[in-house]
């Protein structure tokens, strides 16, 4: 009888572990997405999940990734604009120096 109870307890534990492991599979996908984002993949998105809590996390993750992607694009555009303004300023200074040395 004790052996049967032990087998039943072990079986229940295995089923519970299997169920919990399956229920937490979205957490693994979320961690993978975070690692991709950390690695610089700003286009990384998570799928929708059946569990409302995980789906809310995925939605927040996707919103954050989108904002990071937009911010990176804006930063890149601003950097290009800064280099263009610097180059224009250098040309204007060179032109002024050339004009001043020619008149002297």
PyMOL commands that set and color helices and strands:
alter all, ss='L'
color gray80, all
select helices_A, chain A and resi 2-23+25-38+52-103
alter helices_A, ss='H'
color red, helices_A
deselect
rebuild
show_as cartoon
